[in-house]
Amino acid sequence: MSSGGVTSLVLTRMGGRPCAIPCEHVVEIIPRVQLDHVPEAPPEVLGVINLRGRVVPVIDMRARVSKRTNLPVYQHLVIVRAQNKQIGLAVDEVRDVVTVPDEAIEKPGDMAGVRSPGVVRIEDDLVLVLGPEDAYHAAG
């Protein structure tokens, strides 16, 4: 998760909640694109995209992590690598990239139905750090 006792994080908002994804799992960030519907997919699977010849499922974990009923329209997809697959995560916005000491990421256990690797305080926000396994398991 880290290099030299620090971890770089992509800061996002998911359903209005501040979240972060370790940079080591991020393949790329792309703007919202047209999705192809997948019949009978779990509700978290928004669809799939063709990303340079690869079929990439797009997952929406925003309701799971925020519990808000009125979700804003997602604006970006953060493509992460999870168990040798690429998965797109729908996010409200991408805010920044920060580097934090490893010990700043606290591990309170399962929260909000995700297997989050932890929570980190960034300025006044408690930021949920999501691992690629959260996306992988959210897909069903």
DSSP file with accessible surface (Angstrom, degrees, kcal/mol):
  #  RESIDUE AA STRUCTURE BP1 BP2  ACC     N-H-->O    O-->H-N    N-H-->O    O-->H-N    TCO  KAPPA ALPHA  PHI   PSI    X-CA   Y-CA   Z-CA
    1    1 A M              0   0   77      0, 0.0     2,-0.3     0, 0.0     7,-0.2   0.000 360.0 360.0 360.0 -21.7    0.0    0.0    0.0
    2    2 A S        -     0   0   54      5,-0.1     2,-0.4    20,-0.1     5,-0.2  -0.808 360.0-140.5-137.0 173.7    2.8    2.3    0.6
    3    3 A S  B >  S-A    6   0A  97      3,-2.7     3,-1.1    -2,-0.3    99,-0.1  -0.973  85.8 -11.8-138.5 117.4    6.3    3.3   -0.3
    4    4 A G  T 3  S-     0   0   83     -2,-0.4     3,-0.1     1,-0.3    -1,-0.1   0.803 127.7 -52.9  66.3  30.5    8.9    4.4    2.3
    5    5 A G  T 3  S+     0   0   34      1,-0.3    97,-2.6    96,-0.1    98,-0.3   0.586 120.3  94.0  82.2   8.4    6.3    4.8    5.0
    6    6 A V  E <   -AB   3 101A  59     -3,-1.1    -3,-2.7    95,-0.3     2,-0.4  -0.940  57.4-151.8-131.1 156.4    4.0    7.1    3.1
    7    7 A T  E     - B   0 100A   2     93,-3.0    93,-2.7    -2,-0.3     2,-0.4  -0.996  10.1-143.2-128.4 130.6    0.9    6.4    0.9
    8    8 A S  E     - B   0  99A  48     -2,-0.4    15,-2.7    -7,-0.2    16,-0.4  -0.801  23.6-166.8 -91.9 134.8   -0.2    8.6   -2.0
    9    9 A L  E     -CB  22  98A   0     89,-3.4    89,-2.4    -2,-0.4     2,-0.7  -0.964  23.2-137.7-126.9 138.1   -4.0    8.9   -2.3
   10   10 A V  E     -CB  21  97A   5     11,-3.0    11,-1.8    -2,-0.4     2,-0.4  -0.856  30.3-143.1 -87.1 117.6   -6.3   10.1   -5.1
   11   11 A L  E     +CB  20  96A   4     85,-3.2    84,-3.0    -2,-0.7    85,-1.2  -0.739  31.5 160.0 -86.7 130.5   -8.9   12.2   -3.2
   12   12 A T  E     -CB  19  94A   0      7,-3.4     7,-2.5    -2,-0.4     2,-0.4  -0.806  37.4-123.4-133.3 176.8  -12.5   12.0   -4.5
   13   13 A R  E     -CB  18  93A  58     80,-1.8    79,-2.7    -2,-0.3    80,-1.1  -0.998  22.4-173.7-123.4 132.1  -16.0   12.6   -3.5
   14   14 A M  E >  S-C   17   0A   0      3,-2.7     3,-1.7    -2,-0.4    77,-0.1  -0.970  78.6 -16.5-126.5 112.6  -18.4    9.7   -3.7
   15   15 A G  T 3  S-     0   0    0     -2,-0.5    53,-0.2     1,-0.3    -1,-0.1   0.834 128.8 -55.9  61.6  31.0  -22.1   10.5   -3.0
   16   16 A G  T 3  S+     0   0   22      1,-0.3    -1,-0.3    77,-0.0    55,-0.0   0.264 114.6 118.2  86.0 -11.4  -20.8   13.7   -1.4
   17   17 A R  E <  S-C   14   0A  67     -3,-1.7    -3,-2.7    45,-0.1     2,-0.3  -0.722  71.2-114.3 -91.5 136.7  -18.5   11.8    1.0
   18   18 A P  E     +C   13   0A  15      0, 0.0   110,-1.7     0, 0.0     2,-0.3  -0.502  46.2 168.1 -68.8 128.7  -14.8   12.4    0.9
   19   19 A C  E     -Cd  12 128A   0     -7,-2.5    -7,-3.4    -2,-0.3     2,-0.3  -0.906  19.0-154.1-135.7 163.1  -13.1    9.2   -0.2
   20   20 A A  E     -Cd  11 129A   0    108,-2.5   110,-3.3    -2,-0.3    -9,-0.2  -0.986   4.2-158.3-141.2 150.5   -9.6    8.2   -1.3
   21   21 A I  E     -C   10   0A   2    -11,-1.8   -11,-3.0    -2,-0.3   110,-0.1  -0.998  33.8-110.7-127.8 126.0   -8.0    5.5   -3.4
   22   22 A P  E >   -C    9   0A   1      0, 0.0     3,-2.0     0, 0.0     4,-0.5  -0.353  24.3-132.2 -56.7 132.0   -4.4    4.6   -3.0
   23   23 A C  G >  S+     0   0   39    -15,-2.7     3,-1.3     1,-0.3   -14,-0.1   0.800 101.0  71.1 -57.9 -30.3   -2.5    5.7   -6.2
   24   24 A E  G 3  S+     0   0  105    -16,-0.4    -1,-0.3     1,-0.3   -15,-0.1   0.723 102.7  43.6 -63.0 -18.8   -0.8    2.4   -6.5
   25   25 A H  G <  S+     0   0   46     -3,-2.0    56,-2.3   -24,-0.1     2,-0.5   0.513  91.9  99.9 -99.9  -8.9   -4.2    0.8   -7.5
   26   26 A V  E <   +G   80   0B  32     -3,-1.3    54,-0.3    -4,-0.5     3,-0.1  -0.693  41.6 178.0 -86.1 125.2   -5.2    3.6   -9.9
   27   27 A V  E     -     0   0B  49     52,-3.6     2,-0.3    -2,-0.5    -1,-0.2   0.873  65.2 -39.2 -87.5 -47.7   -4.7    2.9  -13.6
   28   28 A E  E     -G   79   0B  49     51,-1.3    51,-3.1     2,-0.0     2,-0.4  -0.979  47.5-121.6-169.2 168.1   -6.2    6.2  -14.9
   29   29 A I  E     +G   78   0B  67     -2,-0.3    49,-0.2    49,-0.2    59,-0.0  -0.990  30.8 179.4-123.2 128.5   -8.9    8.7  -14.4
   30   30 A I  E     -G   77   0B  21     47,-2.7    47,-3.0    -2,-0.4     3,-0.1  -0.926  30.4-104.9-128.2 153.4  -11.3    9.5  -17.3
   31   31 A P  E     -G   76   0B  86      0, 0.0    45,-0.3     0, 0.0    44,-0.1  -0.306  59.0 -70.7 -69.4 162.8  -14.3   11.8  -17.6
   32   32 A R        -     0   0  117     43,-2.2     2,-0.3     1,-0.0    44,-0.0  -0.252  61.5-176.6 -54.0 135.7  -17.8   10.4  -17.6
   33   33 A V        -     0   0   59     -3,-0.1     2,-0.2    43,-0.0    -1,-0.0  -0.854  36.0 -77.9-130.8 167.7  -18.5    8.4  -20.8
   34   34 A Q        -     0   0  171     -2,-0.3     2,-0.3     1,-0.0     0, 0.0  -0.486  50.1-149.2 -66.8 131.0  -21.5    6.6  -22.3
   35   35 A L        -     0   0   27     -2,-0.2     2,-0.5    14,-0.1    14,-0.2  -0.770   8.7-129.8-102.8 151.8  -21.9    3.2  -20.7
   36   36 A D  B     -H   48   0B 102     12,-2.8    12,-2.1    -2,-0.3     2,-0.1  -0.876  31.8-119.7 -98.3 128.5  -23.3    0.0  -22.2
   37   37 A H        -     0   0  151     -2,-0.5    10,-0.2    10,-0.2     9,-0.1  -0.348  16.6-148.8 -66.6 144.2  -26.0   -1.6  -20.0
   38   38 A V    >   -     0   0   49      7,-0.2     3,-1.5     8,-0.1     7,-0.1  -0.955  21.8-127.2-116.0 110.3  -25.5   -5.1  -18.7
   39   39 A P  T 3  S+     0   0   96      0, 0.0     8,-0.0     0, 0.0     0, 0.0  -0.282  87.1   3.8 -58.9 139.1  -28.8   -7.0  -18.3
   40   40 A E  T 3  S+     0   0  197      1,-0.2     0, 0.0     3,-0.0     0, 0.0   0.667  91.2 149.0  61.6  21.5  -29.4   -8.5  -14.9
   41   41 A A    <   -     0   0   32     -3,-1.5    -1,-0.2     1,-0.1    99,-0.1  -0.464  58.9 -87.4 -77.3 155.6  -26.3   -7.1  -13.4
   42   42 A P    >   -     0   0   48      0, 0.0     3,-2.0     0, 0.0    -1,-0.1  -0.260  43.7-106.4 -57.3 155.1  -26.2   -6.2   -9.7
   43   43 A P  T 3  S+     0   0  119      0, 0.0    96,-0.1     0, 0.0    -2,-0.1   0.781 118.6  61.5 -59.5 -26.3  -27.5   -2.6   -9.0
   44   44 A E  T 3  S+     0   0   50     94,-0.3    16,-3.0    15,-0.1     2,-0.9   0.695  85.3  86.5 -73.6 -17.1  -24.0   -1.4   -8.2
   45   45 A V  E <   - I   0  59B  24     -3,-2.0    14,-0.2    14,-0.2    -7,-0.2  -0.745  55.4-177.6 -87.6 108.6  -22.9   -2.3  -11.8
   46   46 A L  E     -     0   0B  56     12,-2.4     2,-0.3    -2,-0.9    -1,-0.2   0.773  53.8 -83.8 -74.7 -28.7  -23.8    0.8  -13.9
   47   47 A G  E     - I   0  58B   0     11,-1.0    11,-3.1   -10,-0.2     2,-0.3  -0.982  48.5 -74.1 156.2-159.6  -22.6   -0.9  -17.1
   48   48 A V  E     -HI  36  57B  30    -12,-2.1   -12,-2.8    -2,-0.3     2,-0.3  -0.926  28.8-155.7-133.1 157.1  -19.4   -1.4  -19.0
   49   49 A I  E     - I   0  56B   8      7,-2.2     7,-2.8    -2,-0.3     2,-0.8  -0.918  22.5-123.3-126.1 159.0  -17.1    0.7  -21.2
   50   50 A N  E     - I   0  55B 117     -2,-0.3     2,-0.8     5,-0.2     5,-0.2  -0.908  30.4-173.7 -99.9 105.9  -14.7   -0.2  -23.9
   51   51 A L  E >  S- I   0  54B  16      3,-3.2     3,-1.6    -2,-0.8    -2,-0.0  -0.860  71.0 -40.4-107.3  96.3  -11.4    1.2  -22.7
   52   52 A R  T 3  S-     0   0  181     -2,-0.8    -1,-0.2     1,-0.3     3,-0.1   0.909 125.0 -39.5  51.4  46.1   -8.8    0.8  -25.5
   53   53 A G  T 3  S+     0   0   67      1,-0.2     2,-0.4     0, 0.0    -1,-0.3   0.371 117.9 109.2  91.7  -6.4  -10.2   -2.7  -26.4
   54   54 A R  E <   -I   51   0B 119     -3,-1.6    -3,-3.2     2,-0.0     2,-0.6  -0.878  67.2-131.3-103.9 137.2  -10.8   -3.9  -22.9
   55   55 A V  E     -I   50   0B 109     -2,-0.4    31,-0.2    -5,-0.2    -5,-0.2  -0.769  29.9-172.3 -84.8 119.6  -14.2   -4.3  -21.4
   56   56 A V  E     -I   49   0B   1     -7,-2.8    -7,-2.2    -2,-0.6    31,-0.2  -0.966  17.1-136.8-119.3 118.9  -14.2   -2.6  -18.1
   57   57 A P  E     -I   48   0B  42      0, 0.0    31,-3.2     0, 0.0     2,-0.5  -0.481  16.3-140.5 -70.9 146.7  -17.2   -2.8  -15.7
   58   58 A V  E     -Ij  47  88B   0    -11,-3.1   -12,-2.4    29,-0.2   -11,-1.0  -0.948  17.1-163.4-113.7 123.8  -18.2    0.4  -14.0
   59   59 A I  E     -Ij  45  89B   0     29,-3.7    31,-2.6    -2,-0.5     2,-0.6  -0.859  11.9-154.4-110.2 140.3  -19.2    0.2  -10.4
   60   60 A D        +     0   0   24    -16,-3.0     3,-0.2    -2,-0.4     4,-0.2  -0.911  24.7 160.4-114.5 102.5  -21.2    2.8   -8.4
   61   61 A M     >  +     0   0    1     -2,-0.6     4,-2.0    29,-0.4     5,-0.3   0.310  46.3 104.3 -97.5   5.2  -20.3    2.5   -4.7
   62   62 A R  H  > S+     0   0   14      1,-0.2     4,-2.1     2,-0.2     5,-0.4   0.893  79.0  47.9 -61.8 -41.3  -21.5    6.0   -3.8
   63   63 A A  H  > S+     0   0   51     -3,-0.2     4,-1.7     1,-0.2    -1,-0.2   0.884 111.5  52.9 -66.7 -33.1  -24.8    4.9   -2.2
   64   64 A R  H  4 S+     0   0   65      1,-0.2    -1,-0.2    -4,-0.2    -2,-0.2   0.881 116.8  35.5 -69.2 -39.5  -23.0    2.3   -0.1
   65   65 A V  H  < S+     0   0    3     -4,-2.0    -1,-0.2     1,-0.1    -2,-0.2   0.749 128.8  31.3 -89.5 -22.4  -20.4    4.7    1.3
   66   66 A S  H  < S-     0   0   24     -4,-2.1    -3,-0.2    -5,-0.3    -2,-0.2   0.747  78.3-149.2-106.8 -29.0  -22.5    7.8    1.7
   67   67 A K     <  +     0   0  152     -4,-1.7     2,-0.2    -5,-0.4    -4,-0.1   0.628  46.7 145.8  65.6  12.4  -26.1    6.6    2.4
   68   68 A R        -     0   0  127     -6,-0.3    -1,-0.2   -53,-0.2     3,-0.2  -0.577  43.9-152.3 -77.1 144.8  -27.4    9.7    0.7
   69   69 A T  S    S+     0   0  133     -2,-0.2     2,-0.9     1,-0.2    -1,-0.1   0.804  85.9  54.8 -87.4 -32.0  -30.7    9.2   -1.2
   70   70 A N  S    S-     0   0  132    -55,-0.1    -1,-0.2    -7,-0.0    -2,-0.0  -0.837  76.7-169.8-104.8  96.2  -30.1   11.9   -3.8
   71   71 A L        -     0   0   53     -2,-0.9     3,-0.1    -3,-0.2    -8,-0.0  -0.674  20.9-122.2 -85.7 138.5  -26.8   11.2   -5.4
   72   72 A P        -     0   0   50      0, 0.0     2,-0.2     0, 0.0   -57,-0.1  -0.317  42.2 -86.3 -68.6 161.5  -25.2   13.8   -7.7
   73   73 A V        -     0   0   83      1,-0.1     2,-0.1     2,-0.0    18,-0.0  -0.522  49.9-114.6 -67.4 131.5  -24.4   12.8  -11.3
   74   74 A Y        -     0   0   29     -2,-0.2    18,-0.3     1,-0.1    19,-0.1  -0.404  28.7-170.4 -68.9 149.1  -21.0   11.2  -11.3
   75   75 A Q        +     0   0   84     16,-2.3   -43,-2.2     1,-0.2     2,-0.3   0.633  60.3  29.0-114.5 -22.4  -18.4   13.1  -13.3
   76   76 A H  E     -GK  31  91B  60     15,-1.8    15,-2.4   -45,-0.3     2,-0.5  -0.946  59.5-138.2-138.6 161.2  -15.4   10.8  -13.5
   77   77 A L  E     -GK  30  90B   0    -47,-3.0   -47,-2.7    -2,-0.3     2,-0.7  -0.989  13.5-154.8-118.0 125.7  -14.4    7.2  -13.6
   78   78 A V  E     -GK  29  89B   0     11,-2.5    11,-2.3    -2,-0.5     2,-0.6  -0.918  14.7-148.3 -98.3 113.7  -11.4    6.1  -11.6
   79   79 A I  E     -GK  28  88B   0    -51,-3.1   -52,-3.6    -2,-0.7   -51,-1.3  -0.757  22.8-179.4 -86.5 119.7  -10.1    3.0  -13.3
   80   80 A V  E     -GK  26  87B   1      7,-3.1     7,-2.5    -2,-0.6     2,-0.6  -0.841  28.7-122.5-118.2 158.2   -8.5    0.7  -10.7
   81   81 A R  E     + K   0  86B 112    -56,-2.3     2,-0.4    -2,-0.3     5,-0.2  -0.891  34.3 173.1-100.1 124.0   -6.8   -2.6  -10.9
   82   82 A A  E >   - K   0  85B   3      3,-3.4     3,-1.3    -2,-0.6    -2,-0.0  -0.972  67.8 -21.4-136.1 117.4   -8.4   -5.3   -8.7
   83   83 A Q  T 3  S-     0   0  109     -2,-0.4    -1,-0.1     1,-0.3     3,-0.1   0.916 127.1 -49.4  49.7  52.5   -7.4   -8.9   -8.8
   84   84 A N  T 3  S+     0   0  149      1,-0.2     2,-0.3    -3,-0.0    -1,-0.3   0.669 122.4 100.2  63.1  19.6   -5.9   -8.6  -12.2
   85   85 A K  E <  S- K   0  82B 118     -3,-1.3    -3,-3.4     2,-0.0     2,-0.4  -0.926  70.4-125.1-126.4 157.2   -8.9   -6.9  -13.6
   86   86 A Q  E     - K   0  81B  21     -2,-0.3     2,-0.4    -5,-0.2    -5,-0.2  -0.866  27.7-176.9-102.1 137.3   -9.7   -3.3  -14.3
   87   87 A I  E     - K   0  80B   6     -7,-2.5    -7,-3.1    -2,-0.4     2,-0.5  -0.996  19.7-136.8-132.6 137.4  -12.8   -1.8  -12.7
   88   88 A G  E     -jK  58  79B   0    -31,-3.2   -29,-3.7    -2,-0.4     2,-0.5  -0.819  14.8-156.0 -95.0 129.8  -14.2    1.8  -13.2
   89   89 A L  E     -jK  59  78B   4    -11,-2.3   -11,-2.5    -2,-0.5     2,-0.4  -0.932  14.3-133.9-105.3 125.3  -15.4    3.5  -10.0
   90   90 A A  E     + K   0  77B   0    -31,-2.6   -29,-0.4    -2,-0.5     2,-0.3  -0.622  31.5 179.2 -77.0 128.2  -18.0    6.3  -10.5
   91   91 A V  E     - K   0  76B   0    -15,-2.4   -16,-2.3    -2,-0.4   -15,-1.8  -0.957  36.5-134.0-130.8 151.0  -17.1    9.3   -8.5
   92   92 A D  S    S-     0   0   16    -79,-2.7     2,-0.3    -2,-0.3   -78,-0.2   0.910  86.7 -20.4 -65.0 -46.4  -18.7   12.7   -8.1
   93   93 A E  E     -B   13   0A  82    -80,-1.1   -80,-1.8   -18,-0.1     2,-0.5  -0.985  54.0-125.5-158.3 157.2  -15.4   14.5   -8.5
   94   94 A V  E     +B   12   0A  43     -2,-0.3   -82,-0.3   -82,-0.2     3,-0.1  -0.965  30.6 176.4-107.4 124.1  -11.6   14.0   -8.3
   95   95 A R  E     -     0   0A  80    -84,-3.0     2,-0.3    -2,-0.5   -83,-0.2   0.842  46.4 -44.6-100.0 -41.9  -10.2   16.6   -6.0
   96   96 A D  E     -B   11   0A  96    -85,-1.2   -85,-3.2     2,-0.0     2,-0.4  -0.979  42.8-106.4-173.9 173.0   -6.5   16.1   -5.5
   97   97 A V  E     +B   10   0A  80     -2,-0.3     2,-0.3   -87,-0.2   -87,-0.2  -0.999  39.6 176.1-122.5 129.5   -3.6   13.8   -4.9
   98   98 A V  E     -B    9   0A  30    -89,-2.4   -89,-3.4    -2,-0.4     2,-0.5  -0.913  24.3-138.5-129.6 159.5   -2.0   13.8   -1.4
   99   99 A T  E     +B    8   0A  83     -2,-0.3   -91,-0.2   -91,-0.3    -2,-0.0  -0.979  25.2 179.3-118.8 129.3    0.7   11.9    0.3
  100  100 A V  E     -B    7   0A  14    -93,-2.7   -93,-3.0    -2,-0.5     2,-0.1  -0.932  35.6 -98.7-126.6 152.8    0.2   10.9    3.9
  101  101 A P  E >   -B    6   0A  61      0, 0.0     3,-1.9     0, 0.0     4,-0.4  -0.436  36.2-119.9 -63.9 145.0    2.3    8.9    6.4
  102  102 A D  G >  S+     0   0   45    -97,-2.6     3,-1.7     1,-0.3   -96,-0.1   0.874 112.8  59.2 -54.4 -39.2    1.1    5.3    6.7
  103  103 A E  G 3  S+     0   0  152    -98,-0.3    -1,-0.3     1,-0.3   -97,-0.1   0.664  91.3  70.1 -70.1 -10.5    0.4    5.6   10.4
  104  104 A A  G <  S+     0   0   36     -3,-1.9     2,-0.9     1,-0.1    17,-0.5   0.691  81.8  83.4 -76.9 -17.4   -2.1    8.4    9.5
  105  105 A I  S <  S-     0   0    8     -3,-1.7     2,-0.3    -4,-0.4    15,-0.2  -0.783  72.4-159.1 -89.8 108.1   -4.4    5.8    8.0
  106  106 A E  B     -E  119   0A 142     13,-2.9    13,-2.5    -2,-0.9    -2,-0.1  -0.629   8.9-143.4 -88.0 147.8   -6.4    4.3   10.9
  107  107 A K        +     0   0  141     -2,-0.3    11,-0.1    11,-0.2     3,-0.1  -0.770  27.3 165.7-115.5  85.8   -8.0    0.9   10.4
  108  108 A P        -     0   0   80      0, 0.0     2,-0.1     0, 0.0    -1,-0.1   0.449  48.7-117.6 -82.1   2.7  -11.4    0.9   12.3
  109  109 A G        -     0   0   39      7,-0.2     7,-0.1     2,-0.1     9,-0.1  -0.486  67.1  -1.8  94.1-171.5  -12.6   -2.4   10.6
  110  110 A D        +     0   0  134     -2,-0.1     2,-0.4     5,-0.1     5,-0.2  -0.328  69.6 175.8 -58.4 133.5  -15.6   -2.9    8.3
  111  111 A M  B >   -L  114   0C  45      3,-1.4     3,-2.5     1,-0.1     5,-0.3  -0.998  58.9  -3.3-139.9 141.6  -17.6    0.3    7.8
  112  112 A A  T 3  S-     0   0   36     -2,-0.4     3,-0.1     1,-0.3   -45,-0.1   0.770 124.1 -62.8  51.9  29.1  -20.6    1.1    5.6
  113  113 A G  T 3  S+     0   0   60      1,-0.3     2,-0.3   -48,-0.0    -1,-0.3   0.645 112.2 110.1  75.6  11.6  -20.5   -2.4    4.2
  114  114 A V  B <  S-L  111   0C   3     -3,-2.5    -3,-1.4   -50,-0.1     2,-0.4  -0.837  72.6-127.8-116.6 160.1  -17.1   -2.0    2.6
  115  115 A R        -     0   0  129     -2,-0.3    19,-0.1    -5,-0.2    -5,-0.1  -0.293  43.9-178.9 -97.6  47.6  -13.8   -3.6    3.5
  116  116 A S        -     0   0   13     -2,-0.4    -7,-0.2    -5,-0.3    14,-0.2  -0.137  33.2-138.6 -52.5 137.6  -12.1   -0.3    3.7
  117  117 A P        -     0   0   25      0, 0.0     2,-0.3     0, 0.0    -1,-0.2   0.608  69.1 -68.4 -72.8  -8.4   -8.4   -0.3    4.5
  118  118 A G  E     - F   0 129A   0     11,-1.0    11,-3.0   -11,-0.1     2,-0.4  -0.969  43.7 -82.7 158.2-171.8   -9.0    2.7    6.7
  119  119 A V  E     -EF 106 128A  22    -13,-2.5   -13,-2.9    -2,-0.3     2,-0.4  -0.989  31.1-169.5-133.9 139.3   -9.8    6.3    7.4
  120  120 A V  E     - F   0 127A   1      7,-2.4     7,-3.4    -2,-0.4     2,-0.6  -0.979  22.6-125.6-131.4 143.7   -7.5    9.2    7.2
  121  121 A R  E     - F   0 126A 160    -17,-0.5     2,-0.5    -2,-0.4     5,-0.2  -0.814  25.8-178.3 -89.5 122.7   -8.0   12.8    8.4
  122  122 A I  E >   - F   0 125A  20      3,-2.5     3,-2.5    -2,-0.6     2,-0.1  -0.974  65.2 -52.9-120.9 110.8   -7.3   15.3    5.6
  123  123 A E  T 3  S-     0   0  160     -2,-0.5     0, 0.0     1,-0.3     0, 0.0  -0.401 123.5 -19.8  54.6-118.7   -7.7   18.8    6.9
  124  124 A D  T 3  S+     0   0  151     -2,-0.1     2,-0.3    -3,-0.1    -1,-0.3   0.451 120.4  93.9 -96.1   0.3  -11.2   18.8    8.5
  125  125 A D  E <   - F   0 122A  46     -3,-2.5    -3,-2.5     2,-0.0     2,-0.7  -0.729  66.2-142.4 -98.0 141.6  -12.5   15.7    6.6
  126  126 A L  E     - F   0 121A  95     -2,-0.3     2,-0.5    -5,-0.2    -5,-0.2  -0.911  31.3-156.4 -92.6 114.5  -12.5   12.1    7.7
  127  127 A V  E     - F   0 120A   1     -7,-3.4    -7,-2.4    -2,-0.7     2,-0.5  -0.851  10.5-136.4-105.1 123.7  -11.7   10.4    4.4
  128  128 A L  E     -dF  19 119A   0   -110,-1.7  -108,-2.5    -2,-0.5     2,-0.6  -0.655  17.8-145.4 -76.8 122.2  -12.7    6.8    3.8
  129  129 A V  E     -dF  20 118A   0    -11,-3.0   -11,-1.0    -2,-0.5     2,-0.4  -0.824  15.4-158.1 -93.3 119.0   -9.8    5.0    2.0
  130  130 A L        -     0   0    2   -110,-3.3   -14,-0.1    -2,-0.6  -111,-0.0  -0.829   0.5-152.5-100.8 135.4  -11.1    2.4   -0.4
  131  131 A G    >>  -     0   0    5     -2,-0.4     3,-1.2  -110,-0.1     4,-1.0  -0.588  31.7-106.8 -98.0 165.5   -9.1   -0.5   -1.6
  132  132 A P  H 3> S+     0   0   11      0, 0.0     4,-2.3     0, 0.0     3,-0.2   0.822 117.7  65.0 -62.6 -27.2   -9.5   -2.2   -5.0
  133  133 A E  H 3> S+     0   0   68      1,-0.2     4,-2.6     2,-0.2     5,-0.2   0.813  93.9  60.8 -66.6 -27.5  -11.1   -5.2   -3.2
  134  134 A D  H <> S+     0   0    3     -3,-1.2     4,-1.6     2,-0.2    -1,-0.2   0.933 108.7  42.5 -61.4 -44.2  -14.0   -2.9   -2.2
  135  135 A A  H  X S+     0   0    1     -4,-1.0     4,-1.1     2,-0.2    -2,-0.2   0.920 113.1  52.7 -67.8 -42.1  -14.7   -2.3   -5.9
  136  136 A Y  H >< S+     0   0   74     -4,-2.3     3,-0.5     1,-0.2    -2,-0.2   0.932 113.9  41.7 -62.2 -44.0  -14.2   -6.0   -6.8
  137  137 A H  H >< S+     0   0   73     -4,-2.6     3,-1.4     1,-0.2    -1,-0.2   0.779 105.7  63.9 -77.2 -23.9  -16.7   -7.2   -4.1
  138  138 A A  H 3< S+     0   0    1     -4,-1.6   -94,-0.3     1,-0.3    -1,-0.2   0.784  90.7  68.3 -68.1 -24.2  -19.2   -4.5   -4.8
  139  139 A A  T <<        0   0   32     -4,-1.1    -1,-0.3    -3,-0.5    -2,-0.2   0.521 360.0 360.0 -75.8  -1.7  -19.7   -5.9   -8.3
  140  140 A G    <         0   0   93     -3,-1.4    -2,-0.2    -4,-0.1    -3,-0.1   0.500 360.0 360.0 114.4 360.0  -21.3   -9.0   -6.7
